[in-house]
Amino acid sequence: MAGDTGHTAHAPFTSRALEIIRAIPRGKVSSYGQVAAMAGHPGSARQVVRILHTLSDSAHLPWHRVINILGGISLPEGGGLELQKRLLESEGVKVSKDGRIDLDRHAWSPR
């Protein structure tokens, strides 16, 4: 990849996933699989994980709003869980001690 110039051309799936992640509003969450499906590739949740891992900083993504399909934070304790929990809570998302989010209340439904 071309790096941090901001002019990197991305594959269509990556570009669409970036748009979707950026569109998740404050106080709402989406799952990796939901982002993949909305980007036209159901079953590509791991690709979304990779996009978040490699591009969150340089693309200024609200990475903390993407969680697992069970409504939980996938990052481990000491490896990002606390930061993601803090960022979500700063937006009004209630997160349990074990990193679970009430999807009935906070799931993003773009349509």
Secondary structure, 3 states (H helix, E strand, C coil): CCCCCCCCCCCHHHHHHHHHHHHCCCCCEEEHHHHHHHCCCCCCHHHHHHHHHHHCCCCCCCHHHEECCCCECCCCCCCCHHHHHHHHHHCCCCECCCCEECHHHHECCCC
